[in-house]
Amino acid sequence: TGKEKWPKGEEEVWKAGMRGVDKDVSDITKSFVNHAQTSLARQAYNLDDFGAYEAAALAARDDLLVNWNETQLNYTRKNPKRAYYLSLEFLMGRTLDNALLNLGLKGEFEEGVKKLGFNMEDLLEKERDAALGNGGLGRLAACYLDSSASQEIPVWGYGLRYQYGIFQQLISPEGNQLEAPDPWLEHQNPWELPRLDVTYEVRFYGHAERSSDGSGRANWSGGQEVMAVAYDVMIPGYNTKTTNNLRLWQSKPKRGFDLNSFNAGNYEAAVESSNSAAAITSVLYPNDHTSTDLANEATVGKELRLKQQYFWTAASLADILRRFKNTGKPITDFPDYAAIQLNDTHPTLAIPELMRILIDEEELSWNQAWQIVTNTFFYTNHTVLPEALEKWAVPLVEHVLPRHLQIIYDINMYFLQAVEKKFPGDRDRLARMSLIEEGYPKQVRMAHLACIGSRKVNGVAELHSELVRTTILKDFVEFEGVSKFGNVTNGVTPRRWLDQCNHELSDLITKTLKIEKKVWLKDLAKLEGLLAFTEDKNFREQWAAIKQRNKERLARHVQTTLGLTVRTDAMFDVQIKRLHEYKRQTLNILGVIHRYLTLKSMTPAERSKCNRKVVFFAGKAAPAYYIAKLTIRLIVNVARVINADADTKDFLQLYFLPDYSVSLAEVLIPASDISQHISTAGTEASGTSNMKFCLNGGLLLGTVDGANIEIAEEVGENNVFFFGHLTPAVEDLRYQHAYHPVPIEQKCPALAKVLNEVSAGMFGDGGVYEPLLNTIRQGDYYLLTDDFDSYIAALAMVDDAYLDRDEWIKKSIRTTAKMGKFSSDRAILEYAESYWNLEQTPVS
Ligand code: C3B
């Protein structure tokens, strides 16, 4: 209210000591030097670029903290409803540049470090990516945090503070992926605040005894107790004081070591429990789109992953409840103050955990508790691939979380009773919908639990949400009504994915639209104003010149990191994403081979008329995903042959860039003329890099899948290149493959020829690739033989279109102009309004 009494001591003394946000260059240089001197114990004589990065980061962090404190105080005072975004992955990338952009201090910092003898660009390069995620799902979480803060919405993220992020990818001379650890916390991390006083105890194992008083309560005791310690990461909004929080939990032993064993001289046993506690948050699981059930992991691996999930959900819920209880409201009001978003099924244990707390600790009745739970949670599904749907073996859950298994069984019993009431005698339906899948062992179906425990369920693009409603959760739609099942099409933050990664383009847009950057970057529909300039020759030339400079920047990056020379007078064709059969990198590389064979068969005169092209791949394969790793090997070896062929190398170059990361994407995306999003129809839930490429004026070559469809709706079908079969045909085509296979030579001779060349050893020992080629020759689950011809035809259309350079640039401008819908600001506002019922809560 402003009239409140100062809480302690003398207000004037406090206020005189308080730091404000840095304003001018001299504030910044002072803070920088001060941190170099005191926090880092360095001086002008021995401060290298890395030290200077750290000093700049600490100065920026102080500014973030000022805003962060004000934001949290504002939330505490106003006590608005808040949303909590539970995600096992937050793929943040680098922070410094984003922090300065959002603080509005980029120019000042640049000038300041220059005065101190450094170059900001060099310092930014010194920062290591925070890579606590596998791919799309984790990067989406990061974009949503940026948008929540930018739109002044009270959202906190909750995740795990892994000691090791996604592995570092190395490529051996033979072309094999090798994995090395990512010890990203090796140096001090200036972006986090250890909260050693914010801790919770989390129990595992032990036994759960149901009380005999008919209350339904139970007593869970014994087993292992582990501490969760909070680390807070500040999330600044763009051009606002609002700075939200991402709280990451780290595990630590409840007791340092076991004194009895220690005294008995058994030192190894004494620290054993401390090791197993620390192990919980030590490493990010690198399996993407794979349920642990099929991950081919040892039982210990599965158990540890289950422990990660429970550890994180239990600590987060305890923290959320403590914050709520501090307000003094009755527990039945909880859903009015907290919405909890489940990012995929990974945090689904939060549902039985909240039931446990409400029943066993708060002593509510089952119905009261279930009422609260089903008004609190929201579930986003990110995939319909069967192998990615999480299931946990019942004996494992019973061993690790005995009380939760009881609760899951109880939820299931009440649920199936209700289903039986609505659909009497439909036993198949009961079996299909049950939370428990029969078999040896029985399994808990986490998507079913997430669905029935949530207020709403959504998919991440129109087509995907429709597939969720009509396939994996069809029975649930029939039972609960369709209105519970919605769609929120994904988005990406234009701060990082346009302004930061493509500063020149962003500046040109600002100048052209005559709208302040701070306005259009938060109201991306304003980009549409660019349409008026497609006919402006001068504007087109500037647009094209920026793309060219971005290509040169990428080429310099490849030159310095790999020592390879990329030609920049060519079309840049990019496919960057996790390696997975459904994403069909294989289709792309086989298309490259086809192009190579075609070029080889031409006379030099014919060749000289062809479009020059450089193809880039990047992406990691899950360490145990054999076929995906073979695909990498094939790409690398095709590159080796093609790039050395004097006949063709002016017309076709190929690069596999190792160790794909957020930072590498920031260099690749602005340089792309065309990017490939070519999943088998119906398999890619949304895709988000498709949005990033188009936002940066790259055109899209893709299948009619995921968010590609909505991108085409926005930019117009004549500005995208579509090919391939549509989703409704897929099931039938797969049936044909299984029961009426046609030899590949007959069905798709062009593809057969390519496969034969690979087998025959054109790219080194052909035998090595047989298992990969056989996935196409036999079964062809991802329909390469069905889509290859239309893919090649689409590539030809891309070549033709590119040869008309002027028209291409117009397409590029039109594409950027129509990307407003895909800002993550739009997406997060949809969640806030239609799901969480939250209001914007600016810092006053
Ligand atoms: C991904 C999907 O594969 C993408 O289509 C989607 O754009 C993103 O999520 C974000 O919604 N996804 C992922 O990265 N990991 C999973 N386990 C499941 C989906």
Boltz pocket constraint, residues with backbone or C-beta under 6 A from the ligand:
constraints:
  - pocket:
      binder: B
      contacts: [[A, 134], [A, 135], [A, 136], [A, 137], [A, 138], [A, 140], [A, 287], [A, 288], [A, 289], [A, 290], [A, 344], [A, 381], [A, 382], [A, 383], [A, 388], [A, 460], [A, 490], [A, 683], [A, 684], [A, 685], [A, 686], [A, 687], [A, 688], [A, 706]]
      max_distance: 6.0
